[in-house]
């Protein structure tokens, strides 16, 4: 069988010699093996030698080549993008149609808006097809895409506009008023594009411009090292940082698309991530499309498990990706009335997933959940790849794109079983798929380097088999009487009790032990009226039974909600600071 990866490499005479390294980087992700298990994780790791050419543009060198393969009949008849709104509305685009429309948007950006290579564009849209068109058009024009969630407040938008110096913002009428309220304070902002049927003073109408734009557009020639996108990190301390990625990141998704997501051009992938997060780009653009797979999108304004179940039953979705929080919600339902006839592979990322959730999901669906670990700055670091033995609770093994180690404060590599900082080797050569820098902030960029390593800020352990286990954020680990306790272990135990909807574990001062575990707990509605004292003791005993007794929360407080970042991560630092400020 021919290598699919070879077919979609560009035919550019001036750069013919440059594409040999790219061929080698992509070949392992082709459909040349009849069964996944025929190439083991160790074989992939040994053979994978990523080499990055001088020039690369995902839109031209991957998406446009899939268009050629469609015309030649060398790809399945799956659409490239399949969007539904839940009310009967539906959009299906082939790679050819995606190409035509994204070129029209590219002409809008470079023509009506006059944007040039390197200019920054903020994109804040829900799960609508225009989000994908703009994402691809930015690649074609060499403009730098900055996605944002619709949950951003006017203050958040102001910070992003001023920090990034973006020249253009593209959004809809739900966010436009917030932009207008702060726009006068953003001197760099020159163009505002409104994606809606209506009109708004001071805004260009995106759909009118798209309708009248020509479909011919010459994709700019971008170097692999040129900036392609900026993602604001949510962070637990300080204001968000701008993690910048280059065009080379598109090549870095070959392994995750082929072996973690287990995709081919015959697959249909549904990733439920909000368009404001880097995960949307990772698993709703690059990973599926480098494999020629179909990206399925449900508008789903508000997350609803019943909508997910109905969609997995109704549509021929083969691969499903959702965060652990979603899976925890899923397993609280009885799924026997639903039949996921096409679904064959499930993955999860964003936070550690509880082993009991994995067990219950498999009991109800027959499918494993393949956990992956990564960051905005790194993409996939570790994963439970197809064909690997899954150790519930483990992040899996490192992706072949990175040399991952557990190190101490002096950059010494820790032996198996010893806790330390999770790190990626960046010297003598920095991996091309790692973020290039925190844009406009060299000090914070440099602060991520310790010795020969990029330090993730997470703590972890590698076992004797080479599997990695997440402990917690470096500044979240609780040291009680010499015992180091990861908050996730406590939270994971608590959430198994039916009384607990959410929880956060932090350190709290103690005169004897120095510090102890305190849990902030949001109760489920069924337990909201229970006696707090009795419930505290019940939960403490529960944790003692589920995990090591020394990890149980000696203090507990019931709260209505937990403080969170804009991306939904719990701000443990805020809770911890509250505890340590007490007399």
ABEGO torsion letter per residue (X at the ends): XBBAAAAABBBBAAAAAAAAAAAAAAAAABAABABAAABBAAAAAAABBBBBBABBBAAAAAAAAAAAAAAAGABBABBABBBBAGAGBBBBBBAAAAAAAAAAAAAAAABAAGBBBGBBBBBBBBBBAAAAAAAAAAAAAGBBBBBBBAABBAAAAAAAAAAAGBABBBBBAAAAAAAAAAAAABAABABBBBBBABBBBGBBBAAAAAAABBABBBBBBBBAABBABBBBBAEABEBBBBBBBBAAAAAAAAAAAAAAAGBBAABBBBBABBAABAAAAAAAAAAAAAAGBBBBBBAGABBBAAAAAAAAAABBBABBBBBAAAAAAAAABBAAABBBAABABBBBBGBBBBAAAAAAAAAAAGBBBBBBBBBAAAEBABBBBBGBBBBBGBAEBBBAABBBBBBBAAGBBBBBGBBBBBBBBAOABBBAABBABBBGBAAAAAAABBEABBBAGBBBBBBAAGBBBBAEBAAABBBBGGBBBBAAAAAAAAAABAABABBBBBBBBBAAAGBBBBBBBBBBAAAAABBAAAAAAAAAAAAAAABBAAABBABBBBBABBBBBAAGBBBAAAAAAAAAABX
